[in-house]
Amino acid sequence: METLTEPTATSTARTAEAEPAFQHLTDLIGRGQVDGFLRRSLGRRAHRARLEPARAGSLFGWPQLNAALAEHRLAPPRLRLERSGADVTRGIFRQRRTRRGTVLQDLDPAALTAALREGATLILDAVHEISPPLQRLCAGLSAEFAAACQANLYACWGATQGFDVHWDDHDVFVVQVEGAKRWALYGPTETSPTRQAPNAAASPPQNEPEVIVLEPGDVLYLPRGHWHAAVGLGGPTLHLTIGLTRKTGADLVHWMADELLAEALGCADLPFEDGDGVVADRLTQLLARLAARDPQELARRYRRHVEALLPQRPALSFPHIGADETALPAVAEVALAPGPAHLRPGDAGLVLSWRGIEFTLAPALEPAVRRLLFGEWVCIDAFSQAAHGEAQVQAFLREMLRRGAFVVREAAQ
């Protein structure tokens, strides 16, 4: 495994206050590192980058953790404790039965802090769901890689190890927010393993690990299948793991098999009673049907299928729900809701794909739509001027609101 040297300071030239919100890979590892990361590291090897510590802390820190525990009902397994590879959550929750018979679990602060003082690691899964900055980052990475994305939080106060040496079945970006943590990196046993594979890696490589210490602002990327373990250094430490679950070639083949169900040949029974040779002939026919399809079209349709199924938090604009009798004022602004979005030419104009849903647009709307794709708020008047038809524009906007593709605000903010 390549030695992970200290990252350069090119990604930390600006202060956290001057930085925009986290939304893309560029914001996480630095613009100057993205090309090299995509060519040499993604899915292949570990990669280390660096952020300004205050910028890393803006994602989620101690104040946000304290508020989350106080304001949200977080129960296991989403909130749990691990120590030396064992789940030690039991005992930090008190059960309470409501008048309706529902059993609730209330976090016991004294039991929680006692367990943490004894070396347990606090784990909070899907922390992006209660953190707007993390939610934006996960939505952006999800759109960028057409992959499910989730952020988890790990906090500990001791020098014990939360998990034993292990590998994850998804790519991980580790962001050290507070304190320091020592990581042992062993590398992969197999290339791109999956939990479903019959030969999934069962033990780490028999080599001495590379040991690195992550401090506030450090970012560590680990591809799927890379064995690792992390341990605190005795003081308070908090880090985030941002996981990307990407699609594989096997996922694509499964989808293509479902595509064959639209054809009679794909639904027909296999004639095992006539011998293996006849079944082989049928297989040849099925493979020929797939091979005859346009690969570009299949790739586009599969991307749409994947994007439509990606988990995304809703972005709503109540009280606006796209009612037919409601017209949005010309001074109102709209933005594209989070989710994968693409614009391409189509047979009847432009085609906007958002989260797998395709909309046909007039070519005159291209400048306004491209501004939306860049994350800008666009005044409704800009659509009206381009389309030369207020009724058509309002119908278009109402449809986008109904679908959840647009969010609206009444005036510039």
C-alpha positions as CSV (number, residue, x, y, z in Angstrom):
1,M,0.0,0.0,0.0
2,E,1.3,3.4,-0.9
3,T,2.6,5.5,2.0
4,L,0.2,8.2,3.1
5,T,2.4,11.2,3.4
6,E,1.3,14.4,5.1
7,P,-1.1,16.2,2.7
8,T,-0.1,19.5,1.2
9,A,-1.7,22.8,2.3
10,T,-3.1,23.7,-1.1
11,S,-6.7,22.8,0.0
12,T,-6.5,25.0,3.1
13,A,-5.5,28.3,1.5
14,R,-8.8,30.0,2.5
15,T,-10.3,30.3,6.0
16,A,-13.4,28.4,6.9
17,E,-15.4,31.6,6.9
18,A,-14.6,32.2,3.3
19,E,-15.4,28.7,2.1
20,P,-18.7,27.8,0.6
21,A,-20.9,25.0,2.0
22,F,-19.8,21.4,1.5
23,Q,-21.5,20.0,-1.5
24,H,-19.0,18.1,-3.7
25,L,-15.9,16.0,-3.7
26,T,-13.9,19.1,-4.4
27,D,-15.0,20.7,-1.1
28,L,-14.0,17.5,0.8
29,I,-10.5,16.9,-0.6
30,G,-9.5,20.1,-2.3
31,R,-9.8,21.2,-6.0
32,G,-6.2,20.5,-6.7
33,Q,-6.4,16.8,-5.7
34,V,-9.6,15.7,-7.4
35,D,-8.2,14.7,-10.8
36,G,-5.4,12.6,-9.2
37,F,-7.8,11.1,-6.7
38,L,-10.2,10.0,-9.4
39,R,-7.5,8.5,-11.6
40,R,-5.3,6.8,-9.0
41,S,-7.2,6.4,-5.7
42,L,-11.0,6.0,-6.1
43,G,-11.8,2.3,-5.6
44,R,-8.0,1.5,-5.5
45,R,-6.0,2.8,-2.6
46,A,-6.1,5.0,0.5
47,H,-5.8,8.8,0.0
48,R,-5.2,11.5,2.5
49,A,-6.2,15.2,2.2
50,R,-6.5,18.1,4.6
51,L,-9.1,20.8,5.4
52,E,-8.8,23.8,7.6
53,P,-9.7,22.4,11.1
54,A,-12.5,25.1,11.6
55,R,-13.9,24.1,8.2
56,A,-14.0,20.4,9.2
57,G,-15.7,21.4,12.5
58,S,-18.4,23.2,10.6
59,L,-19.8,19.9,9.5
60,F,-20.7,18.6,12.9
61,G,-18.9,19.1,16.3
62,W,-19.4,18.8,20.0
63,P,-22.2,21.5,20.2
64,Q,-24.2,19.8,17.5
65,L,-23.8,16.4,19.2
66,N,-24.9,17.8,22.5
67,A,-28.0,19.4,20.8
68,A,-28.8,16.2,18.9
69,L,-28.8,14.1,22.1
70,A,-31.0,16.7,23.8
71,E,-33.4,17.4,21.0
72,H,-33.9,14.1,19.2
73,R,-35.1,10.7,20.3
74,L,-32.2,8.6,19.3
75,A,-32.5,4.9,20.1
76,P,-30.5,1.8,19.3
77,P,-29.3,0.6,16.8
78,R,-29.0,4.1,15.4
79,L,-27.3,5.3,18.6
80,R,-25.1,2.6,20.2
81,L,-21.8,2.0,22.1
82,E,-18.9,-0.2,21.1
83,R,-15.9,-1.3,23.1
84,S,-13.2,-3.6,21.9
85,G,-15.4,-5.0,19.1
86,A,-18.4,-5.6,21.4
87,D,-21.8,-3.8,21.6
88,V,-22.1,-2.4,25.1
89,T,-25.2,-0.3,24.4
90,R,-27.4,-2.1,26.9
91,G,-27.8,-0.2,30.2
92,I,-27.6,3.3,28.8
93,F,-31.4,3.4,28.0
94,R,-34.3,3.3,30.4
95,Q,-37.6,1.9,29.0
96,R,-40.8,3.8,29.6
97,R,-44.3,2.7,28.7
98,T,-46.8,5.4,27.6
99,R,-50.5,5.3,28.3
100,R,-51.1,3.9,24.9
101,G,-48.8,1.0,25.6
102,T,-45.9,2.2,23.4
103,V,-42.5,1.4,24.9
104,L,-40.1,4.3,24.6
105,Q,-36.3,4.3,25.3
106,D,-35.0,7.3,27.2
107,L,-31.2,7.9,27.2
108,D,-29.7,7.8,30.7
109,P,-27.0,10.6,30.8
110,A,-25.3,9.2,33.9
111,A,-25.1,5.6,32.4
112,L,-23.9,7.0,29.0
113,T,-21.1,9.1,30.5
114,A,-20.0,6.3,32.7
115,A,-19.7,3.9,29.8
116,L,-17.8,6.5,27.8
117,R,-15.4,7.1,30.7
118,E,-14.8,3.3,30.7
119,G,-13.6,3.5,27.1
120,A,-16.7,2.9,25.0
121,T,-17.1,4.6,21.6
122,L,-20.4,6.5,20.9
123,I,-21.7,5.8,17.4
124,L,-24.5,7.8,15.8
125,D,-25.6,6.5,12.4
126,A,-27.2,8.7,9.7
127,V,-26.1,11.8,11.5
128,H,-26.6,13.7,8.2
129,E,-30.3,13.5,8.7
130,I,-30.1,16.0,11.6
131,S,-27.3,18.2,10.2
132,P,-28.0,20.5,7.2
133,P,-24.3,20.8,6.3
134,L,-23.8,17.0,6.3
135,Q,-27.1,16.6,4.5
136,R,-25.9,18.9,1.7
137,L,-22.6,17.1,1.4
138,C,-24.1,13.7,1.3
139,A,-26.7,14.8,-1.3
140,G,-23.9,16.3,-3.4
141,L,-21.7,13.2,-3.2
142,S,-24.7,11.0,-3.9
143,A,-25.5,13.0,-7.1
144,E,-21.8,13.1,-8.1
145,F,-21.2,9.3,-7.9
146,A,-24.8,8.0,-8.4
147,A,-24.3,6.3,-5.1
148,A,-26.1,6.0,-1.7
149,C,-24.3,8.3,0.8
150,Q,-24.6,8.3,4.6
151,A,-22.6,10.0,7.4
152,N,-22.0,8.4,10.7
153,L,-20.4,9.9,13.9
154,Y,-17.9,8.3,16.2
155,A,-16.8,9.9,19.6
156,C,-14.7,8.5,22.3
157,W,-12.7,9.7,25.4
158,G,-10.3,6.9,26.0
159,A,-7.6,4.9,24.4
160,T,-9.6,1.7,23.7
161,Q,-10.6,0.4,20.3
162,G,-14.2,0.6,19.2
163,F,-14.2,-1.9,16.4
164,D,-11.7,-4.8,15.8
165,V,-9.8,-4.8,12.5
166,H,-12.3,-4.9,9.8
167,W,-13.2,-3.8,6.2
168,D,-16.3,-2.0,5.0
169,D,-18.5,-2.9,2.0
170,H,-18.6,0.7,0.9
171,D,-16.1,3.5,0.3
172,V,-15.4,5.8,3.3
173,F,-14.2,9.3,3.7
174,V,-13.1,9.9,7.3
175,V,-13.2,13.5,8.5
176,Q,-11.4,14.1,11.8
177,V,-13.3,16.9,13.6
178,E,-12.0,17.0,17.1
179,G,-9.1,15.4,18.9
180,A,-6.7,12.9,17.4
181,K,-7.1,9.2,16.5
182,R,-4.5,6.6,15.5
183,W,-5.4,4.5,12.4
184,A,-3.8,1.2,11.4
185,L,-4.2,0.6,7.6
186,Y,-3.7,-3.0,6.4
187,G,-4.8,-2.6,2.8
188,P,-7.1,-5.1,0.9
189,T,-7.2,-8.9,0.9
190,E,-9.2,-8.9,-2.3
191,T,-10.1,-6.3,-4.9
192,S,-13.6,-4.8,-4.4
193,P,-15.0,-7.5,-2.2
194,T,-18.7,-7.7,-1.3
195,R,-20.5,-9.3,1.6
196,Q,-22.6,-11.4,-0.8
197,A,-19.6,-13.0,-2.5
198,P,-18.9,-16.6,-1.5
199,N,-15.2,-15.7,-1.1
200,A,-15.5,-12.5,0.9
201,A,-12.3,-11.7,2.7
202,A,-12.3,-13.2,6.2
203,S,-9.0,-12.0,7.6
204,P,-6.7,-9.1,7.0
205,P,-3.4,-9.2,5.1
206,Q,-0.5,-10.7,7.0
207,N,1.6,-7.5,6.9
208,E,2.5,-4.8,9.3
209,P,-0.1,-2.0,9.0
210,E,0.7,1.5,8.1
211,V,0.0,3.6,11.2
212,I,-1.1,7.2,10.8
213,V,-2.6,9.8,13.3
214,L,-5.5,11.9,12.1
215,E,-5.8,15.3,13.7
216,P,-8.6,18.0,13.3
217,G,-9.0,18.7,9.6
218,D,-7.5,15.5,8.3
219,V,-9.5,13.6,5.7
220,L,-8.8,9.9,4.9
221,Y,-10.3,8.0,2.0
222,L,-10.5,4.2,2.3
223,P,-11.9,2.1,-0.6
224,R,-14.3,-0.7,-0.1
225,G,-12.5,-3.8,1.2
226,H,-9.5,-2.1,2.9
227,W,-8.8,-3.5,6.4
228,H,-8.4,-0.9,9.1
229,A,-8.8,-0.2,12.8
230,A,-8.9,3.1,14.8
231,V,-8.1,3.8,18.4
232,G,-8.3,7.0,20.5
233,L,-5.3,8.5,22.1
234,G,-6.7,9.2,25.5
235,G,-8.5,12.5,25.0
236,P,-11.8,13.5,23.6
237,T,-12.0,12.7,19.9
238,L,-14.8,13.0,17.3
239,H,-14.7,11.9,13.7
240,L,-17.2,11.5,10.9
241,T,-17.4,8.7,8.3
242,I,-19.0,9.5,5.0
243,G,-19.8,6.3,3.2
244,L,-20.5,5.8,-0.5
245,T,-22.3,2.6,-1.6
246,R,-21.6,2.5,-5.3
247,K,-23.1,0.2,-7.9
248,T,-21.2,-2.8,-9.3
249,G,-21.2,-4.7,-12.6
250,A,-23.3,-7.4,-10.9
251,D,-25.9,-4.8,-10.0
252,L,-26.1,-3.7,-13.7
253,V,-26.4,-7.3,-14.9
254,H,-29.3,-7.9,-12.4
255,W,-31.1,-4.8,-13.8
256,M,-30.5,-6.1,-17.4
257,A,-32.0,-9.4,-16.5
258,D,-35.1,-7.6,-15.3
259,E,-35.2,-5.8,-18.6
260,L,-35.5,-9.1,-20.4
261,L,-38.8,-9.7,-18.6
262,A,-40.4,-7.2,-21.1
263,E,-39.7,-9.7,-23.9
264,A,-41.5,-13.0,-24.4
265,L,-38.1,-14.8,-24.7
266,G,-37.1,-13.6,-21.3
267,C,-40.3,-14.8,-19.7
268,A,-40.4,-18.2,-21.4
269,D,-39.6,-21.3,-19.3
270,L,-36.2,-22.8,-19.8
271,P,-36.6,-26.2,-21.5
272,F,-34.4,-28.3,-19.1
273,E,-36.5,-31.3,-20.2
274,D,-34.9,-31.1,-23.6
275,G,-31.3,-31.2,-22.4
276,D,-28.5,-28.8,-21.6
277,G,-27.8,-28.2,-25.2
278,V,-31.3,-26.7,-25.8
279,V,-30.9,-24.6,-22.7
280,A,-27.5,-23.4,-24.0
281,D,-29.2,-22.4,-27.3
282,R,-31.7,-20.4,-25.3
283,L,-28.9,-18.7,-23.4
284,T,-27.3,-17.8,-26.7
285,Q,-30.5,-16.2,-27.9
286,L,-30.9,-14.2,-24.6
287,L,-27.3,-12.9,-24.7
288,A,-27.8,-11.9,-28.4
289,R,-30.9,-9.9,-27.4
290,L,-28.9,-8.0,-24.8
291,A,-25.9,-7.6,-27.1
292,A,-28.1,-6.1,-29.8
293,R,-29.2,-3.2,-27.6
294,D,-27.5,0.2,-27.7
295,P,-24.9,0.3,-24.8
296,Q,-25.2,4.1,-24.5
297,E,-28.9,3.9,-24.2
298,L,-28.7,1.1,-21.6
299,A,-26.1,3.1,-19.6
300,R,-28.4,6.2,-19.6
301,R,-31.4,4.2,-18.6
302,Y,-29.6,2.4,-15.9
303,R,-28.3,5.7,-14.5
304,R,-31.8,7.0,-14.4
305,H,-32.9,3.8,-12.6
306,V,-30.2,4.2,-10.0
307,E,-30.8,7.9,-9.5
308,A,-34.5,7.3,-9.0
309,L,-33.8,4.9,-6.2
310,L,-31.2,6.9,-4.3
311,P,-32.3,7.9,-0.8
312,Q,-32.8,11.6,-0.6
313,R,-34.2,13.8,2.1
314,P,-37.3,15.8,0.8
315,A,-36.9,19.5,0.0
316,L,-40.4,21.0,0.3
317,S,-41.7,24.6,0.0
318,F,-44.9,24.7,2.0
319,P,-47.4,26.3,1.7
320,H,-46.6,26.0,-2.1
321,I,-47.8,22.6,-3.3
322,G,-48.3,23.3,-7.0
323,A,-52.1,23.9,-6.8
324,D,-53.6,24.7,-10.2
325,E,-55.3,27.9,-9.0
326,T,-52.0,29.2,-7.4
327,A,-49.6,31.4,-9.5
328,L,-46.2,32.1,-8.2
329,P,-45.3,35.8,-8.3
330,A,-42.7,36.9,-10.8
331,V,-40.3,38.1,-8.0
332,A,-40.3,34.6,-6.4
333,E,-37.2,32.5,-6.9
334,V,-36.8,28.7,-7.4
335,A,-33.8,26.4,-7.0
336,L,-33.3,22.8,-7.9
337,A,-33.9,20.4,-5.0
338,P,-31.0,18.1,-4.0
339,G,-30.6,15.1,-6.2
340,P,-28.7,13.9,-9.4
341,A,-29.6,16.2,-12.3
342,H,-28.5,16.3,-15.9
343,L,-29.5,18.3,-19.0
344,R,-29.2,16.8,-22.5
345,P,-30.7,17.5,-26.0
346,G,-33.8,15.5,-26.8
347,D,-36.0,14.8,-29.8
348,A,-38.5,17.5,-28.8
349,G,-36.2,20.0,-27.1
350,L,-34.1,19.7,-24.0
351,V,-34.5,16.9,-21.5
352,L,-33.9,17.6,-17.8
353,S,-33.3,14.5,-15.7
354,W,-33.7,14.9,-12.0
355,R,-33.5,11.9,-9.6
356,G,-34.4,9.7,-12.6
357,I,-37.5,11.7,-13.7
358,E,-37.2,13.2,-17.1
359,F,-38.8,16.5,-18.1
360,T,-39.0,17.9,-21.7
361,L,-38.2,21.6,-21.8
362,A,-38.3,24.3,-24.5
363,P,-34.7,25.1,-25.7
364,A,-35.3,28.7,-24.7
365,L,-35.2,27.7,-21.0
366,E,-31.7,26.3,-21.3
367,P,-29.9,29.4,-19.8
368,A,-32.2,29.5,-16.7
369,V,-32.0,25.7,-16.2
370,R,-28.3,25.7,-16.4
371,R,-28.2,28.3,-13.7
372,L,-30.3,25.9,-11.6
373,L,-27.8,23.1,-12.3
374,F,-25.1,25.3,-10.9
375,G,-27.0,25.6,-7.7
376,E,-28.3,29.2,-8.2
377,W,-31.6,30.6,-7.3
378,V,-33.4,31.8,-10.4
379,C,-36.2,34.4,-10.5
380,I,-39.4,33.1,-12.0
381,D,-39.4,36.1,-14.3
382,A,-36.4,34.7,-16.0
383,F,-38.4,31.7,-17.1
384,S,-41.3,33.9,-18.3
385,Q,-39.0,36.0,-20.4
386,A,-37.4,33.0,-22.0
387,A,-40.6,31.0,-22.7
388,H,-42.9,33.8,-23.9
389,G,-45.9,32.2,-22.2
390,E,-46.9,32.9,-18.7
391,A,-49.5,30.1,-18.5
392,Q,-47.0,27.5,-19.8
393,V,-44.3,28.7,-17.3
394,Q,-46.7,28.5,-14.4
395,A,-47.8,25.0,-15.4
396,F,-44.2,23.9,-15.6
397,L,-43.4,25.4,-12.2
398,R,-46.4,23.8,-10.6
399,E,-45.4,20.4,-12.0
400,M,-41.9,20.8,-10.7
401,L,-43.2,21.7,-7.3
402,R,-45.6,18.7,-7.2
403,R,-42.7,16.4,-8.0
404,G,-40.4,18.0,-5.4
405,A,-37.9,19.0,-8.0
406,F,-38.1,22.7,-7.2
407,V,-38.0,24.6,-4.0
408,V,-39.3,28.2,-3.9
409,R,-38.7,31.3,-1.9
410,E,-40.8,34.5,-2.1
411,A,-38.0,37.0,-2.5
412,A,-34.3,37.2,-2.8
413,Q,-32.5,36.5,0.5
